[in-house]
Amino acid sequence: MNLRRIALVTSASVAVACLLAAPIAAQVEPQELVDQVSLDAYQYCLDDMLYTHDGDNRGVNGPEHDPARDNIRDAFLSYGLWTYLHPFTYQGRTYHNVVGVRKGLVTPGEQYIVGAHFDSANTPGADDNGSGTAGVIELARIFTQYDFEDTLIFIAFDREEQGLVGSYAYANEHRNDNILGMVSMDMIAYNTGNGTCDVYGRSASDPWKNALASAVNRYSGLTAIVGGQMNGSDHAPFESIGKQAALIIEDWGNPCYHRACDSVDTPNYIDYDYAVEITRGTTGLFAESAGLLGLDTRCDDLTKFKTRCKQGGQLVVKVVFSTDAYDGRTVIVDLDEGELMELAIKRNKAKTKLCCYEGRHTVALIDPQQCAEPKSVNCG
């Protein structure tokens, strides 16, 4: 968290999917999603994915910065999110926010965003802000198992510590998007022992702030204390463009703030259970707000996912659905590591050819997610 200025998430346009609603599954309640927040999954993200140990550095030019960013991207891809690196410039260099999109099936133009900055103040940044980033990754893991009316966007912001540079870039580029609510998860794993967490935002964000506090009070074992304007985290750029946004954060008093001891290796420091409670409350808010429809139905009518090579190294990818509900939609195929390709469905079929695509390749259908096993194809 940067207490001097603000600057929110990155930009980039979302280019995929769902022009028509898929079949709707049986109704489920938000509590079902809240109950899936996992202490083990959260701790794995914080300890093993985000470089939060003694000596690690995700700051400017920190050696662990790019590997952490790439791990976040890979996690989003593995969950079937439409994932991209959103570029912006800071002091003449290009940096990237990591953006993952779960397209809504009914009103995809209505968006909800949950974000956290993954960079650090040249420290291991376990609490500031590996803790919030792990929360965003955990929400992505859970929410991609369900369908929603509205679009959900998960963002790991960069260069927050230099003044919310990444989040301002994203917010400014998306000021015309219909963003209905945004939450910044920033420093959520140091527990002062008061049994509370804090929610901040401008008065214009009072409905959203109060909804977040209510979700925390109902879905977690904590009490949310609602405060006023706080311009030092990635929610502030969204408020600056007229969107409702809020910061959720631990009680103030972390003795390792912006210090080398902000590490998962510091004894009796990171409270994983406390962070999970904040994550549960945030999960409840988005599950209530985004129009929860039910379990993911997008694989139900998949009849064929096929890849093969013709002579001359021509790679053919084919996807077939059985019902009219998929006509006019888009699916996403991953060719090897993050080389994504959109296929428009016409008459429930999508097909593409790539000429002279030689060598051995792994081809995976990632949206609809987990509908088919990745296939290894040898084009000679």
C-alpha positions in Angstrom: 0.0 0.0 0.0 1.2 3.5 -0.9 0.2 6.1 1.6 1.4 9.1 -0.4 -0.7 8.9 -3.6 -3.0 6.7 -5.5 -3.0 5.0 -8.8 -5.0 2.0 -9.8 -5.0 -0.9 -12.1 -4.0 -1.3 -15.6 -5.7 -1.1 -18.8 -6.5 -3.1 -21.9 -9.5 -4.1 -23.7 -11.4 -7.3 -23.0 -11.8 -9.1 -26.3 -13.6 -12.3 -25.7 -16.9 -14.0 -25.5 -20.4 -14.7 -24.7 -22.8 -12.8 -26.9 -25.6 -15.2 -26.0 -26.4 -16.7 -22.6 -25.5 -20.3 -22.0 -27.9 -22.7 -20.3 -28.4 -21.7 -16.7 -27.6 -24.1 -13.9 -29.6 -24.7 -10.7 -29.4 -21.7 -8.4 -26.7 -21.8 -5.7 -26.2 -19.4 -2.8 -23.2 -17.1 -2.1 -22.4 -19.1 1.0 -21.4 -22.0 -1.2 -18.6 -19.9 -2.7 -17.6 -18.5 0.6 -17.2 -22.0 2.0 -14.7 -22.8 -0.7 -12.2 -20.3 0.5 -9.3 -22.5 1.4 -6.6 -21.8 4.0 -4.2 -24.3 2.2 -4.8 -22.7 -1.2 -4.3 -19.2 0.2 -1.1 -20.2 2.0 0.3 -21.9 -1.1 -0.3 -18.7 -3.1 1.4 -16.5 -0.5 4.3 -18.8 0.4 5.1 -20.6 -2.9 3.9 -18.4 -5.8 4.6 -14.8 -4.8 8.3 -14.7 -3.6 7.5 -13.5 -0.1 10.5 -15.0 1.8 13.5 -13.4 3.4 15.7 -11.8 0.7 13.0 -11.7 -1.9 12.3 -8.4 -3.7 9.3 -7.6 -6.0 10.2 -3.9 -6.1 11.6 -1.8 -9.0 14.3 -4.0 -10.7 13.8 -6.6 -8.0 14.8 -10.1 -9.3 11.6 -11.7 -8.0 9.2 -9.1 -9.6 8.8 -10.7 -13.0 8.7 -14.3 -11.8 5.9 -13.4 -9.4 4.0 -11.6 -12.2 4.3 -14.6 -14.5 3.1 -17.0 -11.7 0.0 -14.8 -11.3 -0.6 -14.9 -15.1 -0.2 -18.7 -15.2 -2.6 -19.1 -12.3 -5.3 -17.0 -14.1 -4.7 -19.0 -17.3 -5.0 -22.3 -15.4 -8.4 -21.2 -14.1 -9.6 -20.6 -17.6 -9.7 -16.8 -17.4 -9.2 -14.7 -20.5 -5.8 -13.4 -19.4 -3.4 -10.7 -20.7 -0.6 -8.5 -19.5 -1.8 -4.9 -19.7 1.2 -2.6 -20.5 1.8 0.9 -19.1 4.9 3.1 -18.9 6.7 4.3 -15.8 9.9 6.4 -16.1 10.5 5.3 -19.6 10.1 1.5 -19.0 7.1 -0.7 -19.7 5.5 -2.6 -16.9 2.4 -4.8 -16.8 -0.7 -5.4 -14.8 -2.0 -8.9 -14.9 -5.7 -9.0 -15.9 -8.0 -12.0 -15.9 -11.6 -11.8 -17.2 -14.6 -14.0 -16.5 -17.2 -12.9 -19.0 -20.8 -12.6 -17.8 -23.5 -14.6 -19.5 -26.4 -12.2 -19.3 -25.2 -8.6 -19.0 -21.4 -8.9 -19.9 -21.1 -5.1 -20.2 -21.7 -4.7 -16.4 -18.4 -5.3 -14.6 -17.1 -5.9 -11.1 -13.4 -5.7 -10.4 -11.3 -7.1 -7.5 -7.6 -6.2 -7.5 -4.4 -6.1 -5.5 -1.0 -4.8 -6.2 1.7 -7.4 -6.5 4.8 -5.2 -6.4 6.6 -4.4 -3.1 8.6 -1.6 -1.6 11.9 -3.5 -2.4 11.1 -6.0 0.3 9.6 -9.5 0.4 6.2 -7.8 0.7 4.5 -10.7 2.3 1.8 -8.5 3.9 2.2 -5.5 1.5 1.0 -6.8 -0.7 1.5 -10.5 -1.3 -1.4 -11.0 1.1 -4.0 -9.2 -1.0 -2.7 -10.7 -4.2 -3.1 -14.2 -2.8 -6.7 -13.2 -1.9 -7.4 -12.1 -5.5 -5.9 -15.4 -6.8 -8.1 -17.4 -4.4 -11.2 -15.5 -5.6 -10.3 -16.3 -9.2 -9.9 -20.0 -8.4 -13.4 -20.1 -6.8 -15.4 -17.8 -9.1 -14.3 -19.6 -12.3 -16.2 -22.6 -11.2 -19.5 -20.7 -11.5 -21.5 -18.7 -14.1 -22.5 -15.1 -13.5 -24.8 -12.6 -15.1 -22.1 -9.9 -15.0 -18.5 -9.9 -15.9 -15.9 -10.4 -13.2 -12.3 -9.0 -13.7 -9.4 -10.0 -11.5 -6.3 -7.7 -11.6 -2.9 -7.8 -10.1 -1.6 -4.2 -10.3 2.0 -3.2 -10.7 3.9 -0.1 -9.6 1.5 0.8 -6.8 4.4 1.7 -4.5 5.4 4.5 -7.0 2.0 6.1 -6.8 -0.7 3.7 -8.1 0.8 3.9 -11.6 -0.6 0.7 -12.9 -4.1 1.1 -11.5 -4.4 4.7 -12.7 -3.4 3.4 -16.2 -6.2 0.8 -16.2 -8.8 3.1 -14.7 -8.2 5.9 -17.1 -8.3 3.6 -20.1 -11.6 2.0 -18.9 -13.4 5.1 -17.6 -16.2 4.5 -20.1 -16.7 0.9 -19.0 -19.8 0.2 -16.8 -17.8 -0.7 -13.7 -20.4 -1.2 -10.9 -18.0 -1.9 -8.1 -14.3 -2.3 -7.4 -12.4 -3.6 -4.3 -8.7 -3.3 -3.6 -7.4 -6.0 -1.3 -4.3 -4.4 0.3 -2.4 -5.7 3.4 -4.8 -8.3 4.8 -2.6 -10.7 6.8 -1.3 -8.8 9.9 -3.7 -9.2 12.8 -3.6 -6.7 15.6 -5.9 -9.0 17.6 -8.9 -6.7 17.6 -11.1 -9.0 15.5 -11.7 -6.2 13.0 -10.7 -5.0 9.5 -11.1 -1.6 7.9 -13.1 -0.5 4.8 -12.3 2.8 3.2 -13.6 4.9 0.4 -15.1 8.3 -0.6 -18.6 9.2 0.5 -19.8 8.7 -3.1 -18.8 5.0 -2.6 -20.9 4.6 0.6 -23.4 2.1 -0.9 -20.5 -0.1 -2.1 -18.5 0.4 1.1 -21.4 -0.5 3.2 -22.2 -3.6 1.1 -18.6 -4.8 1.6 -18.7 -4.2 5.3 -22.0 -6.1 5.5 -20.6 -9.0 3.6 -17.5 -9.2 6.0 -19.8 -9.1 9.0 -22.0 -11.9 7.6 -19.6 -14.2 5.9 -16.5 -13.9 8.1 -15.6 -14.0 11.8 -14.5 -10.3 11.7 -16.2 -7.0 12.2 -15.7 -4.4 9.5 -15.0 -0.8 10.5 -16.1 1.7 7.8 -13.9 4.7 7.4 -13.8 7.6 4.9 -11.6 8.6 2.0 -8.2 6.9 1.8 -6.2 7.7 -1.4 -3.3 5.3 -0.9 -4.5 2.2 -2.6 -5.7 0.9 -5.9 -9.4 1.6 -5.4 -8.7 5.4 -5.5 -8.1 5.7 -9.3 -11.5 4.1 -9.9 -13.2 6.6 -7.5 -11.4 9.4 -9.4 -13.3 8.4 -12.6 -16.6 8.3 -10.8 -16.9 4.6 -10.0 -17.8 3.1 -6.7 -14.8 1.5 -5.1 -13.4 0.5 -1.7 -10.3 -0.6 0.1 -10.3 -3.5 2.5 -7.3 -3.6 4.8 -6.2 -4.9 8.2 -6.2 -2.7 11.2 -3.2 -0.3 11.1 -0.2 -1.1 13.1 2.1 -3.5 11.1 5.6 -3.2 12.6 7.2 -4.5 9.4 5.5 -2.1 7.0 8.0 -1.4 4.1 10.7 -3.2 6.0 12.8 -6.4 5.3 10.9 -8.2 8.0 7.7 -8.1 5.9 8.3 -11.8 5.1 6.5 -15.1 5.6 9.7 -16.2 7.5 9.3 -13.7 10.3 8.0 -15.6 13.3 4.5 -14.9 14.5 3.9 -12.3 11.8 1.6 -13.5 9.0 -1.8 -14.6 10.2 -3.2 -16.8 7.4 -6.5 -17.4 9.2 -7.1 -13.7 9.5 -6.4 -13.2 5.8 -8.7 -16.0 4.9 -11.5 -14.3 6.9 -11.1 -11.1 4.9 -11.0 -13.2 1.7 -14.3 -14.9 2.8 -16.0 -11.5 3.3 -14.8 -10.2 -0.1 -16.0 -13.4 -1.8 -19.4 -13.0 -0.3 -19.7 -9.4 -1.6 -18.9 -10.4 -5.3 -21.0 -13.6 -5.1 -24.0 -11.4 -4.0 -23.4 -8.6 -6.5 -22.4 -10.1 -9.8 -25.6 -12.2 -10.4 -24.6 -15.7 -9.4 -26.3 -18.2 -11.7 -25.0 -21.5 -10.7 -22.2 -24.0 -11.5 -20.3 -23.5 -14.7 -22.5 -24.9 -17.5 -20.3 -24.0 -20.4 -18.9 -27.5 -20.9 -22.2 -29.2 -20.9 -22.8 -29.2 -24.6 -19.3 -29.6 -25.9 -19.2 -32.5 -28.3 -15.7 -32.2 -29.8 -12.4 -30.5 -29.2 -10.0 -31.7 -31.9 -6.5 -30.7 -33.0 -4.5 -32.3 -35.8 -1.8 -31.4 -38.3 -2.0 -31.7 -42.1 1.0 -31.9 -44.4 3.2 -28.9 -44.5 2.8 -28.2 -40.8 -0.8 -26.9 -41.0 -2.3 -27.0 -37.5 -6.1 -27.4 -37.4 -8.1 -26.6 -34.3 -11.8 -27.5 -34.2 -14.5 -27.0 -31.5 -18.1 -28.3 -31.8 -21.1 -27.7 -29.6 -24.4 -29.4 -29.7 -27.0 -26.6 -29.0 -27.9 -23.3 -30.5 -27.1 -21.5 -27.3 -23.4 -21.3 -28.3 -24.0 -19.9 -31.8 -22.4 -16.4 -32.0 -20.2 -16.8 -29.0 -16.4 -17.0 -28.9 -14.1 -19.7 -27.5 -10.4 -19.2 -26.5 -7.7 -21.7 -27.4 -4.2 -21.6 -25.9 -1.4 -22.7 -28.2 1.6 -23.5 -26.0 2.4 -20.9 -23.3 -0.1 -18.1 -23.3 -0.4 -17.7 -27.1 -4.1 -17.2 -27.1 -6.5 -17.3 -30.1 -10.2 -16.5 -30.3 -12.5 -18.7 -32.5 -15.9 -17.4 -33.3 -18.7 -20.0 -33.2 -20.9 -20.2 -36.2 -23.6 -22.9 -36.4 -22.1 -24.2 -33.2 -18.7 -24.9 -34.8 -15.4 -23.0 -34.6 -12.4 -23.8 -36.7 -9.1 -22.3 -37.6 -6.0 -23.2 -39.6 -2.5 -22.1 -39.0 -0.2 -22.8 -41.9 3.5 -23.8 -41.5 3.1 -24.2 -37.7 5.9 -26.7 -37.3 7.2 -28.4 -34.2 5.6 -30.0 -31.2 2.8 -28.0 -29.6 0.4 -28.3 -26.6 -3.1 -27.1 -27.6 -5.7 -26.4 -24.8 -9.3 -25.2 -24.9 -9.4 -22.7 -22.0 -12.8 -21.0 -22.6 -15.1 -22.8 -22.0 -12.7 -23.8 -19.2 -11.7 -27.4 -18.5 -13.9 -28.8 -21.2 -11.2 -31.0 -22.8 -7.8 -32.3 -21.9 -4.8 -30.4 -23.5 -3.5 -32.2 -26.6 0.0 -32.5 -27.8 0.3 -32.2 -31.5 3.4 -32.8 -33.7 3.6 -30.8 -36.9 6.4 -31.8 -39.1 
